Amino acid sequence: MRVALGAICCAAVDVELTAFEGSTQSHFIEMNDPVMGGQSTGTWTVNQQGKYGVMDGEVKDVPSLKAPGFVAAKCDDNFPDASAVASGSVVMTVRSSTPEYAGFKLAIAAGTVSPSYSCRGGGTIPGSRGCFKAPFTVPAGDDFVEVRIPFSAFSDNWSPYTGDQIKTCKEDKDVCPTADALKTIKQLQLMAEG
């Protein structure tokens, strides 16, 4: 699994959340699934010449849990207020050398006191609401393309074992990111799960 990320913005009103050049340059770190014997491996690097980040790795099942593992790149920051685009989309500039991979996800911790706790619990344990996750695909090709994920595709009620949504925004509006939550985005995670 390999994906390159150029930028993450919000559509409708241009709100740039992160990029790898200029004033919105963010510091991402790589995370694997070391808990309970996880065997996934990955790296996160920034190509300074091309001004993009690269997440590269191999996702393996966690034998002791009989559940999918993960590789992620996360960034903790005080991101710009995105409340004006709550009815819009997240727009990522991406490319992948493994477009057939079906486990790409984006997580946005917003409106939560503890982003890391929320992004571990997925709304399934008390106090873990506010980490909104959505799957996405990357088309084949060598060029960077824009991938849009409507905010209505995100949910903060997902399985901490698989990353899959338990309740979708379409099924229950209570799990959708709200304008109020999007005022305080505190963490972004580019993920490969399963």
PEZIJO-V674063 format. One record per helix or strand of 2 or more residues. SS is the DSSP state (A for helix, B for strand). FROM is the first residue (numbers start at 1). LEN is the number of residues. If there is no record, write none. Layout:
[[SS/FROM/LEN] [SS/FROM/LEN]]
This chain:
[[B/2/9] [B/15/5] [A/22/3] [B/29/4] [A/35/3] [B/41/7] [B/52/7] [B/70/7] [A/83/3] [B/89/8] [B/104/7] [A/115/7] [B/131/5] [B/145/6] [A/151/3] [A/173/3] [A/181/3] [B/185/9]]
